[in-house]
Amino acid sequence: MTDDEKIIEMFFNRSEQAIRELDIKYGKLCRRLSYNIVNDRRDAEECVNDAYLGAWNAIPPARPNPLLSYILKIVRNISLNSYWRKEAAKRGGAYTIAIEEIESCMADPKTVEAEIEARELARVIGDFLDTLSLENRVIFLRRYWFADSCRDIAGLTGLSEKNVSVRLARIRGKLKRYLIEREVLV
């Protein structure tokens, strides 16, 4: 496998091998993240390919470090756009359920100065995550960033599915209290 710096250099040299190496190294993770959001293999593959094109267009001038986080963020954003475009009218999708779980802790994103408040909210949530144990942080991020199911998280952590579900409920409760204490609109 090629290390990230070599892949980035390939992008800078405009070598198509960069996309192949990126896919070899991170393709499986990218497709899984996208599938967890869009819940369709073909759509997930299309989102990942669009993300690779996005990386191709952004590198250079960008020199992402770490590359994995960079490409996963692109995949996630494209997948979310695809999801909202195709599934917003439907209820009950796996990602809709995950969003509804966490939504009850936060303000409506379409309110006053949404951009500024969103950045502040992201900072406060980052601070909140620092207060969690490593295991609870992993559980939270796997559910609400990677959109993993409770079953998948249970398999990853060695906990029961019920334990993961209970922990998520407790973490959401702590998050809500944390946001209220910091006077973030909820």
N, C-alpha and C positions, 0 to 999 in steps of 0.2 A: 504494500500500500504506500501511497505517496503522502508525505506530510503536508499540512495545510500551506506552509510557506511556498512549497514547490507548486502546489495547485494555483496559488495566487500569482506566482511568477508566470505560469502558463497563461493565465488570464491576461496579464500585462503584455505577454508576447503574442496575444490573440490566437493562441493555439486551441483548436477545437478539442484537443486531448484534455483540456482543463475540465470541460463538461463531463467527459467520460470518467475522469478520475474523481471528480466531485460525486458523480452518481455511484461509482464503485464504493467510495468511502462512506457517503452519507445518504445514498438513495433510499435504502430500506427505512431509515428513520424518517426521512422526508415523506415517503409514501404513507407510512403508518400515521404520522401526524395529520396529513391531509385526509386520509380515509376516516380517521376518528371524527373529523369535522364534517366532511361532505357525505360520508356513509355510502359511497359509490366508487368502485374501483376505477372505472374509466374517468370519472370526474377527478378523482385523486391523482391519477396519472397525468391528466391534463394540467392540473394545478402545479404539480411538481415540474413539469416541462416548462410551464410559464415562469416558474420561479428560477429555473436555470437560465432562461432567457433574460429575466430581470437581473440576475447576477452577472451575466455576460455584458449587459448594458451598463451596469454600475461599476464593474471592476475592469479596467481602471475608470475613474480616478480613485475610487474607494479601495482601501487596503484593510479589509475586515480582520479583526482579531478579537475573539476567536471566529473562525470561519463557520463552524457548526452553528453557533447561535445566530449568525448573520443569515445563513441560508434557511434555517428553521423559521426565523421571523418572516422572511419573504414568503415561504411556503404557507405559514399560518395566515398571513394577511390575505394572500390570494385565495386560500381555501375559505376563509371567512367571507370574503366578497362573493365567492361562488355560492356558498351556503345561503347567504342572505338573499342573493339574487334568485335562487331556485327554490328555496325552502321556507322563505319568510312567511308565506301565506299558510303553510302547513304547520300543524302543531304536533308535538310529540317526538320529534327527532331527538337523537341522543344528545346532540350539542345544544338543542333548545332546552332540554331538561337541565343540563349542567349550567347554562346561563341563567335560567330561572332560579336555580338554587342560590346562586351568588348574587343575583340582582336584588334580592330582598334586603341586602346589606348596603346598597349604594343608591345614590341619587340618580334621577333620570338624566341621561347624558344630553338631552335636548333642552336643558334649562340654561339659566344665565351664565354667560361667559364659559361655555362648555369646554373650550380648548384649555383655558387656564385651570379650570377646576379638574379636568381630566389629568393634567400633568401633576397637579398637587395630590390628587387621589392616588396616582401611580407611585409617587414618592412616599406617601403615608402607608400604602399597602406594602411597599418594599421595606419600610421600617417595621411594619407589623410582622412580616415574614421573618425578620431577624430575631423576633422574640420567640419564635416557635422552635421546637426541637428539630433536629435534622430530619427525623422520620416524618413528623407532621408537616414540615415544609415540603418534603418530597410528595407526600400524599396530596397536599393542596395544589401544588404545581402540576402534578400528573393529572389531576381532575380538571382544573380550571385553565391550564395553559395548553396541555397536551390533549385534553378532552378524553382521557382514558376512562373506561368504565370502572365501577367499584370492583368488579370481578378481576379486571386486568391489574388494578392497583394491588389487590389482595395477593395475586400471584407474584407480583414484583416484590412486595414487602414481606410476604410470609404470614400476613395477618388474615383473619377471616373476612369475608365480604361484609358481614354485619359489623365487625369491628371498624372497618374502613368507613362504612356509612355513618356509624356513630361518631367517629373522630371528625369526619367532615362536618357533621351537624354542630359539634362542639367548636370546631375551628371557625365556622361561620358565625356562631354566637359570639365568640371572642372577637372576631373581626368587627362585628357590628358594634360591640361595646367600645372597642378601640377607636373606631371612627367617630362614635358619639363623644367620647372623651376628648378627642382632638377637634371637635366641633366641625367635622366634615359633614356636609349635608347628607342625611339618609332618609 
